[in-house]
Amino acid sequence: MVEYIRYRMPPDEGERFVAVYERAGEILARSAHCRGWELRRGVEEPEQFVVRIEWDSQAGHE
């Protein structure tokens, strides 16, 4: 199962948001149910972010 989360951050908060999500990624990486994750920032719209998380199952996601 793949989960996509979209965020829009104020321009001056983008770097802070990335740092916070990197810490959250450490927690995701320790989950037996998380198969991987990534955070991407928009090139043309740098205030937009997409997080992709791959879970082993719906139950693992919950």
Secondary structure, DSSP 8 states (H G I E B T S, - for coil): -EEEEEEE--GGGHHHHHHHHHHHHHHHHH-TTEEEEEEEE-SS-TTEEEEEEEES-HHHH-
